[in-house]
């Protein structure tokens, strides 16, 4: 079994220099364009809600890492005045540790949000969270709970679904006066997506089963066509054995065996021993945990009759690489799993993402286990 070492190509520093120059140019434009957005500003968020922002944004409260990532990539992290506690644990947001906490992404402290708003005269504050229809932490419920506090506006923007990412970045860019920075991000994102779609266009589409969490062989979560993972699989050139559009249907292992997928992908949020994205090649604990997770699938009843197992095409993929702005690297990693030999450079795309986020270069990382030959 071999493991692929994460290492950026030699031209990475040239890319970083070009991106840095682009960022400096964007900053000069940002200062001018921030005055061009006229308020009151009426927008439609990803929940289909028509929302009016009465004045320029003075502070942002982020309820999840995807929102924090989008704000940071747009160069507006200085506007974050409150965030969900779990965000502070993420490697990408160590600089936000001292900002006030507003509970967790699933248990929001609305009184704390109101307190933050009152300290800022209750004006120009937006709360960014997931759409999550019908859920207590979805934007409709969040907006309802914020009604007692004047001047605080909730927006439902997911920033993790491939089909909406460009539109949501463009919308947030216009709200924050970061239109040029948003277009730079979108151009970068779309270029790498196009590389995958072009490379996989005339290739056979293997049948794939994607597994999420499970509570035993009779209760396995998979991903349908409307899920972010299902959308990425489609773009990567795979055919989802789960044909339903439902985002997160439950299935039994016997059903998976009956579908005889050619590839099995287990997505997991298993944290690395060093706290960095992906997993560490040098950590025996990380490698052991990944081996155990993969072996659990290989040892299930009837597994040896599945084509994916027969042909050694069972993989564990870091869920982190499939969501958010860096999902262009995740998309390319999926395409490499489905189409061995396809000419892509996911490490290069990921390195560019780190530059956008002003994060340090990483080495000896893996996001797919085992590595694709």
N, C-alpha and C positions, 0 to 999 in steps of 0.2 A: 504494500500500500504506500503510495507516495503523497506528499503534501506539498502544495504549491506555496512558495514563499511570496508574500506581498512585497514587491519592490518596484518603485517607479522607474521608468525608463530614463536613459541619460538625458533626454530632451526635456525632462520635467522642469528643470530650473529655467529653461527658456520659456516654457509655458507659464511658469509662475511669474517670471518677469513681465511677460506680455499681459497677464491678468492683472498684475499689480499696476502697470501703467494704465490699463483700461479702467481699473478702479479709481485711480487718481483723477483721470479725465471725467469719470462718471460723477465723482464727488463735486467737481466744479460745476457740472451741469445740474446736479441735484440742488445745490444752493439756489440756483436760479429758478429751477422748475418747481421747487417747493412753494413758491409764491404764485404759481400759475393755477394751482388747483383752487377752484372757487367754492366757497361755502356760503350757505348750506349746500351739502353734497348728498344727493339721493342715489343709492346703489341697491342692487339686488344681490343678496348673498347666496351661498350654495344650497340653502334651505328654501330658496325661492321667496324669501322675505324681502319686501321693499323697506329699506331702512334709510332714514335721513340723519346725517351727521351735521349738527348745527354749526360746528366750528372746527378749525384745524385740530388734529390730534395732539394732545399734550402728554398723554400717558397711555401705555398699553399694559393690559393684564393678560397673560397667556396661561391657558388651562392645560396645555399639553406640549410635548417636545416638538411636534410638527409645527405648531404655531410659533414657538420660540425659535425654531430653525429658520422659518421663513422671514421673521422679523430680523434676525441676525444676518442672514444672507443679504438682505436689502440694506444692510448698514445702519439699522435703526435700533440696535439693542439698548442704546442709551435711553430710549423712550420706555423701556419695560420698567414698570413701577410695582409689579406684583406678579407672582407666578406660583403654579402648583408645586408642592414640596418635592415631588419626585423628579422634577426637571433639574433640580440642583445636583442630583446624583449623576447626571449624564456628563460624560467627558467633554462634550461640546459646549457646556454652559457653566463651566467652573467660575467664570467671571461674574455670574449672576448670583452667587451664593449669598451675598449680603442683602439682596433685594427681599422685600417682605413676602412671606408665604400666605397663600389664601386657601389653605387646606390641600387636598389632593385632587387629582383629575376626576375621581369618582365621588368624592365627598367634599364639595366646595363650601367654603366658609363665606357666605354672602355678606354677613355682617362685617367681616374684615375687608371685603371689597368696598362696601359702603364707607368704611372708615378711611380707606385710602383715598376714595373719591372726595370725601368731605375735607380732607387735608389739602386737597388741590382745588378747593372751591366747587367740587362736583361738576367740573366742565372739561370737555375735551378728552374724556376717558373712554377707551373702547376695550371690550373684553373679547378675546379671540378663543373660540372653542370649536369642537366638532359639531357637525349637523345632528347626528344621532337621533333620528326621529322617534318620538315617544319615550325616550329614556330620560331619567332624572338629571343627567349631566349633558343632555342635548341642548342646542341653542334655544329652542322654544321654552324649555323649562328654566334655563339660565336667565333668559330675558324676563320671564314671569317673576322670578325671585328677585330680580334687580329693580322691579317697578318702584319700590319704596325709596330708592336712591336716585335722585334727579341727576341728569347730566351724564349717566353711564349707559353706553350703548353696547349691546351684545351682537356679535357677528358670527355666523356659522360658516367657517371656511376650514375644510379638512386638511389640505396640503399633503395628502398621502395617496389620493386616488389619481392614477395616471391620466384619466380622461379629463379631470378638472384642474390639474396642477398649473398649467400655463395660464388659464383664465383667472385662477385665484391669485397667482403671483402678480398678474397684470392689474387686477383689481386692488390688491393691497398696495402695490406700487403707486397707483393713482391716488389712493387715500393718503398715503404718507409723503407724496411728492417725490417718490423715488422711481418715476416712470422709466428713466434710462437704465437704471440698475436692474429693474425688473426685466426689461427687454434683453439686457445682456445675459441674465440668467436663463431666460426662456430660449434664446438663440443657442446657448451652450447645451441646454437640456434637449432641445429638438434635434440638434445635430447628432448627438449620440444615439437618440432613439432611431433616427433615420438610418444610422449605420447598421443597427440590428435588423430593421425591417428590410433593408436592401440586401443584407447578407443572407437572410433566411427566406427571401422571397420565393425562390425556386427549389427549396429543399423540402423533403418529406416532413410531415408534421407528426411526430411520435405522440402516442396517447399517454397522457400523464395523470397521475393521481397526486394531489397535494394534500398533505396531512398537517393539521394544526394541533391543537391540544386534544387529549383523549382521556376518558374516564373508564378505560377498559375497552375491550374489543367490541363491545356492543354500543359504544357511545364515542365515536370519533368525529371530530370537527374537520370538515373539508371546506373548500372555497369554490363557490359558484361564479357564474359569469359577471355578476355585479360587484364582486369583491375586488379589492385592489390587487390581490395576488392573481385572481382569475384574469384580470385585464392585462397584467404583465405577461402571464403565460401566453395569452393570445398574441401579443406583440412579439414575443420571443420565438414564435413559430411552433407552438405546441397545441395539441388538442386536449382539452380538459375532459376526463372521463365523467366528471360531474356536469351533466348537460343542463341542469336547472340554473335559472338566473339568480335564485336566492343566494345571498351573500355567504352565509355560513351554515349550510345544511349539516345535519348529523347523519352518519352512516354506520353500518356494522362492517367489521372486517370481512365477513363472508361475502358481502357485496363487493368489496374491493377485489377479492380473489376472483369473483365472477367476471369482473371487468377486464382482467388480465392486462393491466397497464404496462407499457414498455419502459416507463420511467416512474420512479416514486421519489417524491421530494418531501422531506420532513422539515417544516419550518419551525424554528424554536428561538425563544428569547434568552436562552442560556447565557448567563453573564460570564465574561472572561475573568480569569483569576486576577488580571491586572487592571480591570475596570475600563479598558480601552475597547473600541468597537471591534466586532468580530471575535476571533479566538486567537490565543497565543500559540504559535508553533513550539515554543520552548517550554510550555507548561505541560507537565505530564498529567496534571489534573484535568486541564481542558481536553487534551487528547483522549484520556480515559473516559470522560463523560460523553464525548462524541461517539466513541466506539460503542459504548453501552447503549446509547440511544439508537444507533444504527443496527446493532445486533438484536435489539428488541424487535425490530421489524422483521429482520431476516429469520428469526426463530419462531414467528407466529405460525399457527396451524395453516397449512396449505400454502405458505409463502414460497416454497420451492417449486410450486407449479406456476408461479407468476413470471412472465417474461422479464420484467425488470430485475427480479432476483436471479433468474437463470443467467442473465447477461451482465450481472454486476453493475446495474444502473440504479442503485439506491443511494440517495444523497441526503445529508443534513445541511440545510442552508440557514444562515443567520437571518432571522426575521428583520433585523435592523436594516439590512441591505435592500429590502423590498419596499420600504416606505420612505416618504420624504424626498428631498431634493437629490439625495445620493442614490435614488432608485434607478438612475440611468446606469450606474455601475452594477446594481442588482439585476437589471434587465439584461445587461451584457453577460453577467455570470449565468443567468438562466439559459441564455442562448447557447453558451458554451456547453452547458449540461446536455441540452437537447440536440445540439449539432456539433459534436466533437470535430475540431479542425476549422471551425468558422473563424475568419480573420477579424478578431476584435481585441480591444485593449482595455478591459475593465479597470485594471490597476491605474492606467493613465487617467481615465475618466474620474476615478475616485480621488486621485491626487489633485486634480483640478477642483473638485468639490472641496477638499481640505483648504485649498488656497482661497476659495470664495468665503469660507467660514473662518479664515485666518487661524487655522489649526495647524499644529506641527505635523510634519511628515511622519508616517508610521512605518515600521518594518516588521518583518516576521509575523504577519497577520494572515489569517485565513477566514474566509467567509463561506466557503463550500468545503464539505468533508464527505468523502475523500476528494482530493483534487481531480479535476478532469484531465485525462492524459491528452 
